[in-house]
Amino acid sequence: MSDFRESQNKAHPNKTNTLMTGIILLLIFIISIQIWFLYSALNNALERNLDIAIATFLGSFVLALVSFWLIRYLPDPREGKIKRK
Amino acid sequence: MKEKNQEIFSETWKDDFPIQQQEAVHVSRREFAKFLGLLSGTLALGNAGIIIKSILFPSQKLKGEHFVCNQNEVPAGGMKQFELQLDKTIPYILIHLKDGQWRAFEQKCTHLSCAVRYVPEMDKIQCPCHNGYFDARSGVVLQGPPPRPLPRLDVILKDGKVFVAEMKNKT
């Protein structure tokens, strides 16, 4: 008997693909912002500007938490691989 | 049950060290996404490192007054290069402006650390590497790629001698 999950997967065969692409794009976006923060912090630290360094660290830390949280939602590997194990 | 567990373990081991080269070099999107997460954490740590460094190991400030040269050694419109020994040796330039005022700036351009020089004809400080120009009175950037003004020192004149000290009022 087919359950709801199976029906869903059959109705939307590309769902895993879309989710994976979406998560990777979001992660790349987050990392781009973090690189920008790191660059600003370095540039301002040279001028002894600690406030910017602290603000960018907080931003970068929150973004890192968001990216860890996003990783939890990565779709599971395909069933074939699980069976192999 | 134990045998089954062992079998699963050996299968996992084989997954990590596959025989086929194609399988060994293959990076799945799942692994790539996890790597991006790791990179994100590393960047946050890098930002924390900057704060820790600037709190625990701040750059040493100039204490007291340092003798540079006698006033008559630098004519109006002239420049003298000197070095100060802090936590590292930092090159500075002493400028005697045409109107008689004195200025001292760090010689390293804030762009890529090229040596800057005073051009009396233009009354500006020039970085010859990438054509950056700084104001000879305040050290602010007038033109070109430098992102910040030149770090400045106070110049003190005493009995015909020139001394430098840490800037008191940064404006």
gemmi code that builds the backbone of each chain (N, CA, C; Angstrom):
import gemmi

chains = {
    "A": [
        ("MET", (0.849, -1.195, 0.000), (0.000, 0.000, 0.000), (0.887, 1.247, 0.000)),
        ("SER", (0.522, 2.187, -0.816), (1.364, 3.389, -0.847), (0.893, 4.398, 0.199)),
        ("ASP", (1.867, 5.044, 0.863), (1.506, 6.029, 1.889), (1.627, 7.449, 1.309)),
        ("PHE", (1.412, 8.415, 2.158), (1.427, 9.815, 1.717), (2.802, 10.213, 1.171)),
        ("ARG", (3.867, 9.794, 1.911), (5.226, 10.176, 1.511), (5.559, 9.657, 0.113)),
        ("GLU", (5.201, 8.407, -0.115), (5.506, 7.806, -1.403), (4.757, 8.532, -2.525)),
        ("SER", (3.489, 8.851, -2.240), (2.698, 9.576, -3.254), (3.310, 10.936, -3.548)),
        ("GLN", (3.721, 11.609, -2.471), (4.361, 12.918, -2.639), (5.605, 12.809, -3.517)),
        ("ASN", (6.441, 11.831, -3.192), (7.680, 11.659, -3.952), (7.413, 11.328, -5.409)),
        ("LYS", (6.360, 10.581, -5.638), (6.035, 10.226, -7.023), (5.475, 11.423, -7.770)),
        ("ALA", (4.696, 12.251, -7.051), (4.085, 13.413, -7.696), (5.134, 14.482, -8.004)),
        ("HIS", (6.187, 14.554, -7.157), (7.231, 15.589, -7.350), (8.603, 14.926, -7.373)),
        ("PRO", (8.937, 14.294, -8.473), (10.200, 13.551, -8.514), (11.439, 14.442, -8.409)),
        ("ASN", (11.298, 15.731, -8.722), (12.478, 16.616, -8.696), (12.657, 17.321, -7.353)),
        ("LYS", (11.855, 16.955, -6.367), (11.852, 17.715, -5.111), (13.229, 17.706, -4.454)),
        ("THR", (13.844, 16.531, -4.385), (15.161, 16.408, -3.744), (16.179, 17.300, -4.451)),
        ("ASN", (16.122, 17.252, -5.762), (17.035, 18.063, -6.564), (16.855, 19.551, -6.275)),
        ("THR", (15.608, 20.001, -6.241), (15.319, 21.419, -6.002), (15.773, 21.842, -4.611)),
        ("LEU", (15.459, 20.994, -3.635), (15.855, 21.300, -2.251), (17.373, 21.436, -2.134)),
        ("MET", (18.062, 20.458, -2.708), (19.519, 20.443, -2.620), (20.107, 21.694, -3.266)),
        ("THR", (19.623, 22.033, -4.475), (20.122, 23.221, -5.180), (19.829, 24.481, -4.374)),
        ("GLY", (18.602, 24.548, -3.825), (18.208, 25.721, -3.032), (19.109, 25.898, -1.824)),
        ("ILE", (19.355, 24.809, -1.108), (20.187, 24.892, 0.096), (21.618, 25.295, -0.255)),
        ("ILE", (22.154, 24.714, -1.327), (23.535, 25.054, -1.725), (23.620, 26.532, -2.134)),
        ("LEU", (22.622, 27.016, -2.858), (22.634, 28.425, -3.265), (22.559, 29.339, -2.041)),
        ("LEU", (21.708, 28.965, -1.075), (21.598, 29.768, 0.148), (22.934, 29.788, 0.903)),
        ("LEU", (23.583, 28.612, 0.963), (24.867, 28.535, 1.666), (25.924, 29.409, 0.977)),
        ("ILE", (25.924, 29.381, -0.354), (26.892, 30.214, -1.091), (26.611, 31.700, -0.829)),
        ("PHE", (25.349, 32.050, -0.760), (24.956, 33.434, -0.475), (25.446, 33.850, 0.917)),
        ("ILE", (25.223, 32.950, 1.904), (25.650, 33.234, 3.285), (27.170, 33.411, 3.342)),
        ("ILE", (27.890, 32.527, 2.659), (29.356, 32.597, 2.697), (29.857, 33.878, 2.026)),
        ("SER", (29.187, 34.303, 0.960), (29.590, 35.562, 0.307), (29.486, 36.715, 1.292)),
        ("ILE", (28.385, 36.763, 2.053), (28.215, 37.844, 3.033), (29.301, 37.749, 4.109)),
        ("GLN", (29.598, 36.505, 4.531), (30.617, 36.342, 5.577), (31.993, 36.796, 5.098)),
        ("ILE", (32.316, 36.537, 3.822), (33.612, 36.986, 3.277), (33.666, 38.516, 3.280)),
        ("TRP", (32.558, 39.114, 2.937), (32.462, 40.579, 2.946), (32.687, 41.101, 4.374)),
        ("PHE", (32.050, 40.468, 5.366), (32.214, 40.856, 6.775), (33.677, 40.730, 7.208)),
        ("LEU", (34.284, 39.611, 6.835), (35.672, 39.351, 7.240), (36.598, 40.409, 6.639)),
        ("TYR", (36.344, 40.738, 5.380), (37.164, 41.748, 4.705), (37.012, 43.109, 5.404)),
        ("SER", (35.756, 43.463, 5.741), (35.525, 44.750, 6.421), (36.213, 44.767, 7.777)),
        ("ALA", (36.102, 43.660, 8.527), (36.691, 43.592, 9.867), (38.204, 43.751, 9.779)),
        ("LEU", (38.822, 43.095, 8.807), (40.282, 43.200, 8.653), (40.680, 44.624, 8.315)),
        ("ASN", (39.950, 45.209, 7.393), (40.257, 46.558, 6.953), (40.123, 47.554, 8.094)),
        ("ASN", (39.100, 47.369, 8.946), (38.869, 48.312, 10.030), (39.752, 48.034, 11.235)),
        ("ALA", (40.109, 46.764, 11.437), (40.985, 46.439, 12.560), (42.341, 47.101, 12.369)),
        ("LEU", (42.730, 47.249, 11.087), (44.009, 47.902, 10.811), (43.999, 49.334, 11.322)),
        ("GLU", (42.815, 49.915, 11.384), (42.695, 51.300, 11.822), (42.245, 51.353, 13.291)),
        ("ARG", (42.419, 50.255, 13.987), (42.060, 50.130, 15.409), (40.575, 50.419, 15.644)),
        ("ASN", (39.747, 49.956, 14.736), (38.314, 50.177, 14.887), (37.659, 48.866, 15.325)),
        ("LEU", (37.543, 48.719, 16.657), (37.084, 47.446, 17.210), (35.575, 47.243, 17.029)),
        ("ASP", (34.816, 48.362, 16.995), (33.349, 48.254, 16.906), (32.915, 47.471, 15.666)),
        ("ILE", (33.549, 47.795, 14.541), (33.195, 47.106, 13.288), (33.546, 45.622, 13.407)),
        ("ALA", (34.703, 45.351, 14.024), (35.141, 43.953, 14.164), (34.113, 43.158, 14.983)),
        ("ILE", (33.589, 43.764, 16.050), (32.611, 43.065, 16.906), (31.288, 42.875, 16.151)),
        ("ALA", (30.834, 43.955, 15.491), (29.553, 43.884, 14.766), (29.614, 42.820, 13.663)),
        ("THR", (30.731, 42.788, 12.921), (30.824, 41.813, 11.832), (30.953, 40.398, 12.376)),
        ("PHE", (31.612, 40.249, 13.534), (31.704, 38.904, 14.123), (30.312, 38.401, 14.498)),
        ("LEU", (29.504, 39.270, 15.134), (28.148, 38.846, 15.526), (27.347, 38.425, 14.291)),
        ("GLY", (27.440, 39.251, 13.232), (26.730, 38.931, 11.986), (27.194, 37.607, 11.413)),
        ("SER", (28.510, 37.428, 11.389), (29.092, 36.217, 10.804), (28.711, 34.980, 11.630)),
        ("PHE", (28.683, 35.148, 12.950), (28.340, 34.031, 13.841), (26.888, 33.596, 13.622)),
        ("VAL", (25.997, 34.582, 13.533), (24.576, 34.265, 13.300), (24.414, 33.572, 11.942)),
        ("LEU", (25.121, 34.067, 10.937), (25.035, 33.453, 9.602), (25.572, 32.019, 9.626)),
        ("ALA", (26.638, 31.783, 10.410), (27.176, 30.422, 10.519), (26.132, 29.505, 11.160)),
        ("LEU", (25.444, 30.009, 12.198), (24.392, 29.202, 12.835), (23.286, 28.884, 11.826)),
        ("VAL", (22.930, 29.889, 11.018), (21.885, 29.674, 10.000), (22.335, 28.593, 9.013)),
        ("SER", (23.617, 28.637, 8.645), (24.076, 27.636, 7.662), (24.098, 26.237, 8.284)),
        ("PHE", (24.443, 26.131, 9.578), (24.394, 24.812, 10.233), (22.947, 24.302, 10.280)),
        ("TRP", (22.044, 25.230, 10.557), (20.628, 24.875, 10.643), (20.117, 24.410, 9.275)),
        ("LEU", (20.602, 25.080, 8.222), (20.184, 24.706, 6.859), (20.647, 23.298, 6.501)),
        ("ILE", (21.842, 22.941, 6.982), (22.400, 21.628, 6.639), (21.518, 20.494, 7.168)),
        ("ARG", (20.832, 20.765, 8.270), (19.921, 19.752, 8.828), (18.830, 19.377, 7.820)),
        ("TYR", (18.507, 20.309, 6.939), (17.401, 20.077, 6.014), (17.856, 19.523, 4.671)),
        ("LEU", (19.134, 19.096, 4.608), (19.593, 18.452, 3.370), (18.768, 17.197, 3.150)),
        ("PRO", (18.301, 16.960, 1.933), (17.525, 15.736, 1.698), (18.391, 14.497, 1.937)),
        ("ASP", (17.773, 13.420, 2.381), (18.520, 12.177, 2.629), (19.091, 11.644, 1.321)),
        ("PRO", (20.165, 10.854, 1.432), (20.693, 10.229, 0.220), (19.637, 9.333, -0.402)),
        ("ARG", (19.810, 9.068, -1.682), (18.802, 8.251, -2.371), (18.713, 6.855, -1.758)),
        ("GLU", (17.556, 6.264, -1.894), (17.318, 4.983, -1.222), (18.307, 3.914, -1.636)),
        ("GLY", (18.705, 3.955, -2.897), (19.637, 2.957, -3.399), (20.881, 2.874, -2.543)),
        ("LYS", (21.369, 4.039, -2.126), (22.600, 4.081, -1.353), (22.381, 3.474, 0.041)),
        ("ILE", (21.208, 3.746, 0.617), (20.911, 3.207, 1.946), (20.861, 1.675, 1.881)),
        ("LYS", (20.242, 1.188, 0.825), (20.118, -0.267, 0.698), (21.494, -0.929, 0.608)),
        ("ARG", (22.417, -0.212, -0.073), (23.742, -0.772, -0.256), (24.416, -1.008, 1.099)),
        ("LYS", (24.115, -0.065, 2.065), (24.706, -0.218, 3.378), (23.993, -1.331, 4.126)),
    ],
    "B": [
        ("MET", (22.950, -10.603, 14.741), (22.880, -9.124, 14.839), (24.279, -8.513, 14.801)),
        ("LYS", (25.181, -9.159, 15.607), (26.555, -8.671, 15.672), (27.229, -8.774, 14.293)),
        ("GLU", (26.946, -9.892, 13.651), (27.529, -10.109, 12.322), (27.021, -9.059, 11.328)),
        ("LYS", (25.729, -8.739, 11.479), (25.121, -7.762, 10.574), (25.780, -6.377, 10.770)),
        ("ASN", (25.987, -6.040, 12.046), (26.636, -4.762, 12.358), (28.036, -4.702, 11.757)),
        ("GLN", (28.707, -5.826, 11.885), (30.076, -5.883, 11.359), (30.074, -5.698, 9.834)),
        ("GLU", (29.058, -6.306, 9.237), (28.941, -6.195, 7.793), (28.720, -4.745, 7.369)),
        ("ILE", (27.827, -4.056, 8.134), (27.550, -2.643, 7.830), (28.821, -1.813, 7.997)),
        ("PHE", (29.569, -2.118, 9.086), (30.804, -1.379, 9.354), (31.791, -1.536, 8.197)),
        ("SER", (31.936, -2.779, 7.736), (32.909, -3.007, 6.674), (32.447, -2.328, 5.382)),
        ("GLU", (31.132, -2.274, 5.177), (30.607, -1.573, 3.997), (30.928, -0.087, 4.069)),
        ("THR", (30.766, 0.527, 5.255), (31.066, 1.953, 5.427), (32.540, 2.211, 5.140)),
        ("TRP", (33.350, 1.315, 5.653), (34.795, 1.426, 5.433), (35.101, 1.413, 3.933)),
        ("LYS", (34.396, 0.555, 3.219), (34.620, 0.472, 1.770), (34.135, 1.733, 1.053)),
        ("ASP", (33.104, 2.372, 1.628), (32.601, 3.616, 1.043), (33.655, 4.712, 1.113)),
        ("ASP", (34.393, 4.738, 2.230), (35.407, 5.780, 2.413), (36.636, 5.544, 1.547)),
        ("PHE", (36.942, 4.306, 1.289), (38.127, 3.985, 0.467), (37.726, 3.094, -0.711)),
        ("PRO", (37.038, 3.688, -1.690), (36.559, 2.860, -2.801), (37.708, 2.416, -3.720)),
        ("ILE", (37.458, 1.348, -4.431), (38.491, 0.819, -5.339), (38.542, 1.658, -6.615)),
        ("GLN", (37.384, 1.986, -7.144), (37.327, 2.759, -8.383), (37.756, 4.207, -8.137)),
        ("GLN", (38.644, 4.708, -8.987), (39.108, 6.093, -8.806), (37.968, 7.096, -8.974)),
        ("GLN", (37.063, 6.763, -9.900), (35.935, 7.663, -10.161), (35.096, 7.884, -8.901)),
        ("GLU", (34.939, 6.803, -8.130), (34.174, 6.929, -6.881), (34.958, 7.702, -5.836)),
        ("ALA", (36.287, 7.572, -5.856), (37.123, 8.230, -4.851), (37.124, 9.740, -5.021)),
        ("VAL", (37.134, 10.206, -6.279), (37.212, 11.649, -6.511), (35.829, 12.303, -6.581)),
        ("HIS", (34.800, 11.502, -6.584), (33.444, 12.068, -6.702), (33.037, 12.787, -5.416)),
        ("VAL", (32.591, 14.028, -5.557), (32.074, 14.773, -4.397), (30.579, 14.953, -4.616)),
        ("SER", (29.797, 14.367, -3.737), (28.350, 14.499, -3.923), (27.904, 15.899, -3.506)),
        ("ARG", (26.736, 16.279, -3.951), (26.221, 17.607, -3.593), (26.016, 17.713, -2.086)),
        ("ARG", (25.677, 16.585, -1.483), (25.491, 16.539, -0.024), (26.801, 16.877, 0.695)),
        ("GLU", (27.880, 16.254, 0.211), (29.198, 16.524, 0.806), (29.612, 17.979, 0.564)),
        ("PHE", (29.309, 18.459, -0.635), (29.665, 19.846, -0.967), (28.927, 20.820, -0.041)),
        ("ALA", (27.636, 20.551, 0.195), (26.848, 21.424, 1.074), (27.409, 21.394, 2.495)),
        ("LYS", (27.826, 20.213, 2.957), (28.418, 20.118, 4.298), (29.726, 20.895, 4.370)),
        ("PHE", (30.489, 20.822, 3.285), (31.742, 21.576, 3.238), (31.467, 23.078, 3.314)),
        ("LEU", (30.400, 23.530, 2.633), (30.045, 24.957, 2.683), (29.701, 25.362, 4.114)),
        ("GLY", (29.007, 24.473, 4.829), (28.685, 24.744, 6.241), (29.949, 24.884, 7.069)),
        ("LEU", (30.903, 24.000, 6.817), (32.183, 24.047, 7.537), (32.918, 25.353, 7.237)),
        ("LEU", (32.898, 25.740, 5.972), (33.554, 26.988, 5.551), (32.917, 28.183, 6.248)),
        ("SER", (31.576, 28.133, 6.353), (30.851, 29.224, 7.006), (31.288, 29.352, 8.468)),
        ("GLY", (31.410, 28.212, 9.153), (31.876, 28.222, 10.550), (33.295, 28.752, 10.655)),
        ("THR", (34.145, 28.377, 9.694), (35.538, 28.829, 9.722), (35.622, 30.346, 9.549)),
        ("LEU", (34.770, 30.892, 8.670), (34.783, 32.337, 8.450), (34.364, 33.083, 9.722)),
        ("ALA", (33.358, 32.529, 10.441), (32.934, 33.144, 11.703), (34.089, 33.094, 12.710)),
        ("LEU", (34.804, 31.975, 12.742), (35.961, 31.857, 13.643), (37.043, 32.880, 13.278)),
        ("GLY", (37.233, 33.082, 11.968), (38.217, 34.064, 11.503), (37.878, 35.449, 12.026)),
        ("ASN", (36.579, 35.776, 11.981), (36.132, 37.068, 12.501), (36.398, 37.181, 14.001)),
        ("ALA", (36.160, 36.068, 14.715), (36.429, 36.061, 16.171), (37.929, 36.252, 16.410)),
        ("GLY", (38.747, 35.645, 15.539), (40.206, 35.766, 15.674), (40.664, 37.218, 15.587)),
        ("ILE", (40.017, 37.988, 14.705), (40.397, 39.404, 14.555), (40.139, 40.161, 15.857)),
        ("ILE", (38.973, 39.869, 16.489), (38.644, 40.548, 17.756), (39.650, 40.154, 18.834)),
        ("ILE", (39.915, 38.839, 18.933), (40.846, 38.360, 19.968), (42.215, 39.002, 19.781)),
        ("LYS", (42.660, 39.066, 18.525), (43.991, 39.650, 18.276), (44.009, 41.131, 18.660)),
        ("SER", (42.943, 41.860, 18.286), (42.995, 43.304, 18.558), (42.803, 43.617, 20.045)),
        ("ILE", (42.182, 42.692, 20.810), (42.047, 42.936, 22.260), (43.304, 42.475, 23.002)),
        ("LEU", (43.772, 41.267, 22.681), (44.905, 40.704, 23.423), (46.257, 41.253, 22.953)),
        ("PHE", (46.385, 41.492, 21.656), (47.677, 41.979, 21.141), (47.487, 43.276, 20.373)),
        ("PRO", (47.133, 44.367, 21.058), (46.953, 45.630, 20.340), (48.307, 46.157, 19.847)),
        ("SER", (48.255, 46.899, 18.732), (49.524, 47.430, 18.216), (50.058, 48.473, 19.211)),
        ("GLN", (51.365, 48.417, 19.420), (51.990, 49.259, 20.431), (51.881, 50.735, 20.045)),
        ("LYS", (51.549, 51.573, 21.037), (51.457, 53.001, 20.746), (52.771, 53.679, 21.101)),
        ("LEU", (53.013, 54.786, 20.407), (54.242, 55.532, 20.654), (54.138, 56.236, 22.006)),
        ("LYS", (55.127, 56.010, 22.860), (55.092, 56.655, 24.184), (56.117, 57.781, 24.221)),
        ("GLY", (55.686, 58.925, 24.725), (56.610, 60.048, 24.873), (56.977, 60.690, 23.546)),
        ("GLU", (58.013, 61.521, 23.606), (58.457, 62.228, 22.400), (59.750, 61.621, 21.893)),
        ("HIS", (59.839, 61.542, 20.572), (61.041, 60.951, 19.964), (61.750, 61.986, 19.110)),
        ("PHE", (63.043, 62.125, 19.334), (63.835, 63.080, 18.558), (63.992, 62.565, 17.123)),
        ("VAL", (63.777, 63.464, 16.146), (63.939, 63.060, 14.743), (65.211, 63.696, 14.153)),
        ("CYS", (65.269, 65.032, 14.197), (66.436, 65.716, 13.618), (66.406, 67.170, 14.075)),
        ("ASN", (67.403, 67.929, 13.658), (67.389, 69.367, 13.921), (66.535, 70.050, 12.854)),
        ("GLN", (65.938, 71.171, 13.256), (65.034, 71.879, 12.341), (65.738, 72.306, 11.050)),
        ("ASN", (67.016, 72.716, 11.165), (67.714, 73.230, 9.982), (68.129, 72.126, 9.000)),
        ("GLU", (67.902, 70.875, 9.374), (68.270, 69.781, 8.460), (67.247, 69.601, 7.337)),
        ("VAL", (66.020, 70.061, 7.583), (64.966, 69.901, 6.560), (64.493, 71.282, 6.118)),
        ("PRO", (64.837, 71.713, 4.892), (64.384, 73.026, 4.427), (62.882, 73.013, 4.112)),
        ("ALA", (62.290, 74.198, 3.999), (60.857, 74.268, 3.649), (60.640, 73.607, 2.285)),
        ("GLY", (59.619, 72.758, 2.219), (59.372, 72.006, 0.987), (60.161, 70.703, 0.952)),
        ("GLY", (60.842, 70.395, 2.049), (61.677, 69.186, 2.089), (61.033, 68.065, 2.887)),
        ("MET", (61.648, 66.908, 2.798), (61.110, 65.716, 3.473), (62.267, 64.914, 4.049)),
        ("LYS", (62.056, 64.332, 5.206), (63.095, 63.463, 5.777), (62.460, 62.142, 6.196)),
        ("GLN", (63.119, 61.074, 5.827), (62.603, 59.750, 6.206), (63.254, 59.317, 7.507)),
        ("PHE", (62.465, 58.771, 8.434), (63.032, 58.246, 9.680), (62.242, 57.009, 10.103)),
        ("GLU", (62.795, 56.287, 11.048), (62.137, 55.048, 11.487), (61.910, 55.079, 12.977)),
        ("LEU", (60.823, 54.461, 13.413), (60.558, 54.331, 14.849), (60.496, 52.847, 15.196)),
        ("GLN", (61.108, 52.509, 16.294), (61.147, 51.111, 16.718), (60.030, 50.870, 17.740)),
        ("LEU", (58.923, 50.295, 17.283), (57.855, 49.917, 18.216), (57.911, 48.400, 18.319)),
        ("ASP", (56.738, 47.709, 18.235), (56.831, 46.239, 18.209), (57.479, 45.769, 16.908)),
        ("LYS", (57.472, 46.649, 15.901), (58.264, 46.426, 14.687), (58.747, 47.785, 14.192)),
        ("THR", (59.704, 47.768, 13.290), (60.236, 49.030, 12.783), (59.276, 49.628, 11.763)),
        ("ILE", (58.840, 50.861, 12.023), (57.880, 51.496, 11.108), (58.528, 52.742, 10.501)),
        ("PRO", (58.549, 52.834, 9.162), (59.121, 54.023, 8.525), (58.129, 55.192, 8.516)),
        ("TYR", (58.655, 56.382, 8.776), (57.821, 57.595, 8.766), (58.492, 58.648, 7.894)),
        ("ILE", (57.706, 59.645, 7.491), (58.308, 60.793, 6.800), (57.968, 62.057, 7.569)),
        ("LEU", (58.967, 62.897, 7.681), (58.776, 64.207, 8.294), (58.744, 65.205, 7.157)),
        ("ILE", (57.700, 66.024, 7.117), (57.542, 66.979, 6.006), (57.587, 68.405, 6.554)),
        ("HIS", (58.416, 69.218, 5.946), (58.423, 70.648, 6.262), (57.681, 71.345, 5.127)),
        ("LEU", (56.428, 71.726, 5.398), (55.604, 72.328, 4.343), (56.141, 73.710, 3.971)),
        ("LYS", (55.734, 74.159, 2.774), (56.258, 75.442, 2.281), (55.869, 76.617, 3.180)),
        ("ASP", (54.671, 76.491, 3.827), (54.239, 77.586, 4.693), (54.851, 77.482, 6.097)),
        ("GLY", (55.814, 76.609, 6.265), (56.545, 76.536, 7.533), (56.010, 75.512, 8.525)),
        ("GLN", (54.848, 74.917, 8.229), (54.308, 73.915, 9.165), (55.036, 72.572, 8.999)),
        ("TRP", (54.948, 71.763, 10.067), (55.598, 70.454, 10.035), (54.558, 69.354, 10.153)),
        ("ARG", (54.775, 68.260, 9.450), (53.878, 67.100, 9.547), (54.705, 65.821, 9.560)),
        ("ALA", (54.173, 64.793, 10.214), (54.826, 63.475, 10.179), (53.768, 62.414, 9.890)),
        ("PHE", (54.019, 61.580, 8.891), (53.084, 60.507, 8.513), (53.847, 59.194, 8.364)),
        ("GLU", (53.091, 58.102, 8.505), (53.702, 56.809, 8.217), (54.016, 56.757, 6.720)),
        ("GLN", (55.161, 56.142, 6.390), (55.556, 56.175, 4.978), (54.868, 55.101, 4.145)),
        ("LYS", (54.262, 54.112, 4.815), (53.651, 53.014, 4.059), (52.269, 53.412, 3.561)),
        ("CYS", (52.074, 53.324, 2.252), (50.776, 53.640, 1.659), (49.738, 52.663, 2.225)),
        ("THR", (48.524, 53.166, 2.481), (47.496, 52.304, 3.071), (46.898, 51.342, 2.049)),
        ("HIS", (47.319, 51.471, 0.802), (46.822, 50.557, -0.228), (47.630, 49.259, -0.200)),
        ("LEU", (48.886, 49.313, -0.666), (49.700, 48.098, -0.693), (51.078, 48.326, -0.080)),
        ("SER", (51.172, 49.274, 0.835), (52.401, 49.515, 1.616), (53.598, 49.990, 0.797)),
        ("CYS", (53.365, 50.612, -0.344), (54.479, 51.225, -1.068), (54.963, 52.442, -0.275)),
        ("ALA", (56.203, 52.862, -0.521), (56.733, 54.041, 0.174), (56.186, 55.305, -0.485)),
        ("VAL", (55.563, 56.159, 0.306), (55.018, 57.408, -0.251), (56.078, 58.507, -0.145)),
        ("ARG", (55.906, 59.586, -0.934), (56.864, 60.700, -0.874), (56.115, 62.015, -1.030)),
        ("TYR", (56.716, 63.049, -0.458), (56.110, 64.376, -0.534), (56.549, 65.040, -1.827)),
        ("VAL", (55.578, 65.569, -2.581), (55.911, 66.295, -3.825), (55.648, 67.779, -3.567)),
        ("PRO", (56.712, 68.580, -3.351), (56.502, 69.986, -2.970), (55.819, 70.809, -4.060)),
        ("GLU", (56.037, 70.454, -5.341), (55.417, 71.233, -6.435), (53.890, 71.161, -6.362)),
        ("MET", (53.383, 70.002, -5.956), (51.925, 69.813, -5.877), (51.419, 70.005, -4.456)),
        ("ASP", (52.320, 70.056, -3.496), (51.984, 70.127, -2.080), (51.096, 68.945, -1.660)),
        ("LYS", (51.441, 67.779, -2.183), (50.681, 66.564, -1.870), (51.656, 65.428, -1.593)),
        ("ILE", (51.162, 64.387, -0.948), (51.970, 63.180, -0.756), (51.554, 62.192, -1.835)),
        ("GLN", (52.539, 61.653, -2.528), (52.220, 60.777, -3.662), (52.673, 59.348, -3.380)),
        ("CYS", (51.827, 58.395, -3.775), (52.262, 57.003, -3.783), (52.539, 56.669, -5.244)),
        ("PRO", (53.808, 56.499, -5.628), (54.129, 56.331, -7.044), (53.672, 54.989, -7.629)),
        ("CYS", (53.382, 54.022, -6.777), (53.033, 52.696, -7.301), (51.727, 52.716, -8.104)),
        ("HIS", (50.682, 53.294, -7.516), (49.387, 53.281, -8.201), (48.775, 54.674, -8.290)),
        ("ASN", (49.643, 55.687, -8.245), (49.186, 57.071, -8.383), (48.136, 57.473, -7.354)),
        ("GLY", (48.386, 57.109, -6.107), (47.502, 57.557, -5.031), (48.044, 58.868, -4.477)),
        ("TYR", (47.142, 59.781, -4.110), (47.581, 61.067, -3.546), (46.923, 61.302, -2.194)),
        ("PHE", (47.713, 61.835, -1.260), (47.213, 62.173, 0.078), (47.439, 63.669, 0.314)),
        ("ASP", (46.556, 64.231, 1.139), (46.723, 65.625, 1.515), (47.940, 65.738, 2.436)),
        ("ALA", (48.822, 66.691, 2.148), (50.061, 66.803, 2.931), (49.807, 67.395, 4.321)),
        ("ARG", (48.627, 67.982, 4.552), (48.345, 68.573, 5.861), (47.628, 67.608, 6.802)),
        ("SER", (46.672, 66.833, 6.228), (45.896, 65.933, 7.091), (46.161, 64.453, 6.817)),
        ("GLY", (46.709, 64.152, 5.670), (46.972, 62.746, 5.319), (45.776, 62.036, 4.719)),
        ("VAL", (44.663, 62.759, 4.495), (43.476, 62.099, 3.922), (43.703, 61.797, 2.439)),
        ("VAL", (42.981, 60.811, 1.952), (43.150, 60.381, 0.561), (42.485, 61.397, -0.365)),
        ("LEU", (43.228, 61.840, -1.378), (42.673, 62.784, -2.351), (42.309, 62.082, -3.649)),
        ("GLN", (43.087, 61.052, -3.969), (42.889, 60.399, -5.267), (43.507, 59.016, -5.225)),
        ("GLY", (42.956, 58.126, -6.014), (43.582, 56.822, -6.191), (43.045, 55.730, -5.279)),
        ("PRO", (43.701, 54.573, -5.286), (43.141, 53.400, -4.603), (43.307, 53.304, -3.073)),
        ("PRO", (44.127, 54.130, -2.387), (44.279, 53.907, -0.941), (42.941, 53.995, -0.203)),
        ("PRO", (42.643, 53.026, 0.680), (41.347, 53.024, 1.353), (41.274, 53.908, 2.600)),
        ("ARG", (42.411, 54.223, 3.200), (42.404, 54.970, 4.468), (43.433, 56.099, 4.422)),
        ("PRO", (43.276, 57.110, 5.311), (44.305, 58.158, 5.392), (45.619, 57.590, 5.939)),
        ("LEU", (46.690, 58.299, 5.734), (47.982, 57.879, 6.283), (47.973, 58.096, 7.802)),
        ("PRO", (48.456, 57.123, 8.594), (48.566, 57.348, 10.040), (49.511, 58.528, 10.310)),
        ("ARG", (49.094, 59.390, 11.249), (49.823, 60.644, 11.443), (50.399, 60.739, 12.853)),
        ("LEU", (51.492, 61.451, 13.009), (52.080, 61.713, 14.325), (52.055, 63.218, 14.572)),
        ("ASP", (52.073, 63.589, 15.854), (52.197, 64.999, 16.209), (53.656, 65.413, 16.073)),
        ("VAL", (53.888, 66.617, 15.545), (55.266, 67.121, 15.467), (55.435, 68.217, 16.518)),
        ("ILE", (56.483, 68.101, 17.306), (56.739, 69.090, 18.360), (58.107, 69.725, 18.096)),
        ("LEU", (58.134, 71.068, 18.087), (59.402, 71.779, 17.857), (59.887, 72.343, 19.188)),
        ("LYS", (61.145, 72.029, 19.520), (61.712, 72.511, 20.792), (63.159, 72.893, 20.580)),
        ("ASP", (63.504, 74.123, 20.824), (64.899, 74.582, 20.754), (65.570, 74.176, 19.439)),
        ("GLY", (64.890, 74.378, 18.321), (65.487, 74.060, 17.025), (65.549, 72.571, 16.733)),
        ("LYS", (64.907, 71.760, 17.581), (64.902, 70.314, 17.338), (63.477, 69.825, 17.052)),
        ("VAL", (63.376, 68.772, 16.266), (62.060, 68.245, 15.893), (61.825, 66.919, 16.617)),
        ("PHE", (60.693, 66.831, 17.305), (60.304, 65.598, 17.994), (58.949, 65.144, 17.444)),
        ("VAL", (58.676, 63.851, 17.532), (57.331, 63.357, 17.166), (56.722, 62.623, 18.361)),
        ("ALA", (55.381, 62.643, 18.406), (54.664, 61.942, 19.478), (53.353, 61.403, 18.923)),
        ("GLU", (52.710, 60.508, 19.626), (51.410, 59.945, 19.211), (50.395, 61.075, 19.067)),
        ("MET", (49.541, 61.006, 18.039), (48.516, 62.039, 17.840), (47.572, 62.084, 19.026)),
        ("LYS", (47.339, 63.296, 19.536), (46.417, 63.400, 20.677), (44.965, 63.495, 20.225)),
        ("ASN", (44.708, 64.403, 19.284), (43.331, 64.555, 18.789), (43.253, 64.081, 17.359)),
        ("LYS", (42.649, 62.903, 17.187), (42.499, 62.400, 15.817), (41.297, 63.048, 15.180)),
        ("THR", (41.543, 63.936, 14.219), (40.405, 64.590, 13.560), (40.396, 64.261, 12.089)),
    ],
}
model = gemmi.Model(1)
for chain_id, residues in chains.items():
    chain = gemmi.Chain(chain_id)
    for i, (resn, *xyz) in enumerate(residues, 1):
        res = gemmi.Residue()
        res.name, res.seqid = resn, gemmi.SeqId(i, " ")
        for name, pos in zip(("N", "CA", "C"), xyz):
            atom = gemmi.Atom()
            atom.name, atom.element = name, gemmi.Element(name[0])
            atom.pos, atom.b_iso = gemmi.Position(*pos), 0.0
            res.add_atom(atom)
        chain.add_residue(res)
    model.add_chain(chain)
structure = gemmi.Structure()
structure.add_model(model)
structure.setup_entities()
